[in-house]
Amino acid sequence: MIRYLAALLLLAPSLGAQALPPLREVVERFDSAQAHVQTLQCPFTLTLRRALLKTPSVTRGTMYLQGSDFAHFAFQPPEDLILHLTPKALISYSPEAREGELMKIGIIKNSDRKFLGLGQKLSYLSDYFQIALGEAKDGSNTWWLALTPRTLSLRKRMQALDLWVDKETWLPRQIQWVERSGDSWLLELGSLRINQPLPPAVLGFKLPEGIPLRSEFSFFATRKK
């Protein structure tokens, strides 16, 4: 499942109370879990923290993922927003405002936000990030993976990518991106529905005809307060 931040079987119950497993084992188990996930849907909470603002912005909705084909985020009111991300394009659509944004990006090779970090295997990410393994200190029964950018192009944009991986399912529970500016996005995933049919409106997502499209993608740059 996390092939694109696609993304994402079982760990022996006693392992969580023992020493950290080898990083190589974690990578292999995580990647194996991703390979078994064809579709995924779950509620999400997205917390945006701006370095220059005291109060974070919190939005919620439902996330849908189909392999490495797309990630679809349907935000709950009062947020008027749908995000549809593929390896070739980023689409932002506001149903009430009847306007959208489209940014064509071609095939992503080393983007820091391919599917917002979902859909990529750790073995792939290790080419672009140094990975450190730890145990989460919040009692969430997860392994914490701290990814630090290796390449100069990534270091210019971001400080870190953090993943919290469930010790039993080996699927992501939380994903956090920290920008070079200090801004951060924390995506928390609720109960996962794996390999279940996705809604037809998500599978066949298309913008309505006549919707004006701007050639940009301002979701990361500007959020409504």
C-alpha positions as CSV (number, residue, x, y, z in Angstrom):
1,M,0.0,0.0,0.0
2,I,2.7,2.7,1.0
3,R,4.4,2.0,-2.7
4,Y,3.7,6.3,-3.0
5,L,3.3,7.4,0.5
6,A,0.9,3.3,-1.3
7,A,1.6,2.0,1.2
8,L,1.8,0.0,3.5
9,L,1.8,-9.6,8.4
10,L,1.8,-10.1,11.5
11,L,4.5,-9.6,14.1
12,A,4.9,-12.1,16.9
13,P,2.9,-10.7,19.9
14,S,5.9,-10.9,22.3
15,L,8.2,-8.9,20.0
16,G,6.7,-5.6,21.0
17,A,7.9,-6.0,24.6
18,Q,11.4,-7.0,23.5
19,A,14.3,-5.2,21.9
20,L,13.9,-3.5,18.5
21,P,13.9,-5.9,15.6
22,P,16.6,-5.4,12.9
23,L,15.7,-2.5,10.5
24,R,16.0,-4.9,7.6
25,E,13.3,-7.1,9.0
26,V,11.0,-4.1,9.6
27,V,11.5,-3.0,6.0
28,E,10.8,-6.5,4.6
29,R,7.6,-6.9,6.7
30,F,6.3,-3.5,5.9
31,D,6.9,-4.0,2.2
32,S,5.2,-7.4,2.4
33,A,2.2,-5.8,4.0
34,Q,2.0,-3.2,1.2
35,A,2.1,-5.9,-1.4
36,H,-1.1,-7.5,0.0
37,V,-3.1,-4.2,0.0
38,Q,-4.9,-3.6,-3.3
39,T,-7.5,-1.2,-2.0
40,L,-7.8,0.7,1.3
41,Q,-10.3,3.1,2.8
42,C,-10.4,4.7,6.3
43,P,-11.3,7.9,8.1
44,F,-8.4,10.3,8.5
45,T,-7.5,13.3,10.6
46,L,-5.1,15.8,9.1
47,T,-3.4,18.3,11.4
48,L,-1.5,21.2,9.8
49,R,0.9,23.2,12.0
50,R,2.4,26.4,10.6
51,A,5.7,27.5,12.1
52,L,4.4,31.1,12.4
53,L,1.0,30.3,13.8
54,K,0.2,29.0,17.3
55,T,-3.1,27.3,16.5
56,P,-3.0,24.2,14.2
57,S,-5.6,23.5,11.5
58,V,-7.4,20.2,11.9
59,T,-9.5,18.7,9.1
60,R,-11.1,15.2,8.8
61,G,-12.5,13.0,6.1
62,T,-12.2,9.7,4.4
63,M,-9.2,8.4,2.5
64,Y,-9.4,5.9,-0.4
65,L,-6.3,4.2,-1.9
66,Q,-6.1,1.9,-4.9
67,G,-2.6,0.4,-5.1
68,S,-0.3,2.8,-6.8
69,D,-3.1,4.1,-9.1
70,F,-4.5,6.9,-6.9
71,A,-5.1,8.3,-3.4
72,H,-8.5,10.1,-2.9
73,F,-9.2,12.3,0.0
74,A,-12.8,13.4,0.6
75,F,-12.9,16.1,3.3
76,Q,-15.8,16.5,5.7
77,P,-17.7,19.8,6.0
78,P,-17.1,22.6,6.7
79,E,-14.0,21.9,4.5
80,D,-15.1,22.2,0.8
81,L,-12.4,20.0,-0.7
82,I,-11.6,16.8,-2.6
83,L,-8.0,15.8,-3.4
84,H,-7.4,13.2,-6.0
85,L,-3.7,12.3,-6.5
86,T,-2.2,10.0,-9.2
87,P,1.4,9.5,-10.2
88,K,0.8,11.8,-13.1
89,A,-1.4,14.6,-11.7
90,L,-2.6,16.3,-8.6
91,I,-6.2,17.4,-8.6
92,S,-7.9,19.7,-6.0
93,Y,-11.6,20.2,-6.3
94,S,-14.1,22.4,-4.3
95,P,-17.6,21.0,-5.0
96,E,-19.5,24.0,-3.5
97,A,-17.3,26.6,-5.1
98,R,-17.2,24.6,-8.4
99,E,-13.6,25.3,-9.0
100,G,-10.5,23.2,-9.1
101,E,-6.7,23.0,-9.6
102,L,-4.8,20.6,-11.8
103,M,-1.0,20.2,-11.7
104,K,0.4,17.6,-14.2
105,I,3.6,16.2,-12.8
106,G,4.5,13.2,-15.0
107,I,5.8,10.0,-13.5
108,I,7.2,10.8,-10.1
109,K,10.6,9.3,-9.4
110,N,11.7,10.9,-6.2
111,S,9.0,13.2,-5.0
112,D,8.7,13.9,-1.3
113,R,4.9,13.7,-1.5
114,K,4.0,10.9,-3.9
115,F,0.4,10.2,-2.7
116,L,1.3,12.3,0.3
117,G,3.8,9.6,1.2
118,L,1.4,6.8,0.8
119,G,1.9,3.9,-1.6
120,Q,5.7,3.6,-1.4
121,K,7.7,0.7,-0.1
122,L,10.4,1.4,2.5
123,S,12.9,-0.4,0.3
124,Y,12.2,2.3,-2.3
125,L,12.2,5.2,0.1
126,S,15.6,4.0,1.5
127,D,17.2,5.2,-1.7
128,Y,16.2,8.8,-0.8
129,F,16.0,8.7,3.0
130,Q,18.1,7.5,5.8
131,I,15.9,5.4,8.1
132,A,16.1,5.1,11.9
133,L,13.9,2.7,13.9
134,G,12.5,3.3,17.3
135,E,9.5,2.4,19.4
136,A,6.7,4.9,19.8
137,K,6.5,6.4,23.3
138,D,2.8,7.2,23.2
139,G,1.6,3.7,24.0
140,S,0.2,3.2,20.5
141,N,1.8,-0.2,19.9
142,T,3.6,1.1,16.9
143,W,7.2,1.2,15.5
144,W,8.4,4.7,14.8
145,L,10.4,5.2,11.6
146,A,12.3,8.4,11.2
147,L,13.3,9.2,7.6
148,T,15.8,11.9,6.9
149,P,16.3,13.1,3.3
150,R,19.5,11.9,1.6
151,T,19.3,14.0,-1.5
152,L,20.0,17.7,-1.8
153,S,16.7,18.3,-3.7
154,L,14.7,16.8,-0.9
155,R,16.7,18.5,1.9
156,K,15.8,21.8,0.3
157,R,12.1,21.1,0.7
158,M,11.7,19.0,3.9
159,Q,13.3,18.2,7.2
160,A,11.8,14.8,7.9
161,L,9.3,12.1,7.1
162,D,8.0,10.1,10.1
163,L,6.0,6.9,9.9
164,W,4.3,5.1,12.8
165,V,3.7,1.4,11.8
166,D,1.3,-0.9,13.5
167,K,3.2,-3.8,15.1
168,E,0.4,-6.3,14.3
169,T,-0.8,-5.3,10.8
170,W,2.5,-3.6,9.6
171,L,0.3,-0.9,8.0
172,P,0.8,2.8,8.7
173,R,-1.1,4.4,11.6
174,Q,0.3,7.9,11.3
175,I,2.4,9.8,8.7
176,Q,4.1,13.2,9.3
177,W,5.9,15.5,6.9
178,V,8.0,18.3,8.2
179,E,8.9,21.1,5.8
180,R,12.2,22.9,5.8
181,S,10.3,26.0,7.0
182,G,9.1,24.0,10.1
183,D,5.5,23.6,8.8
184,S,4.2,20.1,9.3
185,W,1.4,17.8,8.2
186,L,0.3,14.9,10.5
187,L,-2.0,12.4,8.8
188,E,-3.6,10.0,11.3
189,L,-5.5,7.0,9.9
190,G,-8.5,5.4,11.6
191,S,-9.8,1.9,11.2
192,L,-8.6,0.4,7.9
193,R,-10.8,-1.5,5.5
194,I,-8.5,-3.5,3.3
195,N,-9.2,-5.0,-0.1
196,Q,-12.9,-4.0,-0.1
197,P,-14.7,-2.5,-3.2
198,L,-14.3,1.3,-3.4
199,P,-17.3,3.5,-4.1
200,P,-18.0,4.0,-7.8
201,A,-17.7,7.8,-7.5
202,V,-14.2,7.4,-6.2
203,L,-13.1,4.7,-8.8
204,G,-14.5,6.8,-11.7
205,F,-13.6,10.2,-10.3
206,K,-13.8,13.0,-12.8
207,L,-14.3,16.7,-12.5
208,P,-17.7,17.9,-13.7
209,E,-17.7,19.5,-17.2
210,G,-17.2,23.2,-17.2
211,I,-15.3,23.4,-14.0
212,P,-12.6,26.1,-14.3
213,L,-9.1,24.7,-13.5
214,R,-6.1,26.6,-12.4
215,S,-2.7,25.2,-13.3
216,E,-1.4,25.0,-9.8
217,F,-1.7,23.0,-6.6
218,S,-2.0,25.3,-3.6
219,F,-3.1,22.7,-1.0
220,F,0.4,22.7,0.6
221,A,1.0,26.3,0.2
222,T,-2.2,27.8,1.5
223,R,-5.0,26.4,3.7
224,K,-8.3,27.9,4.6
225,K,-8.4,29.0,8.2
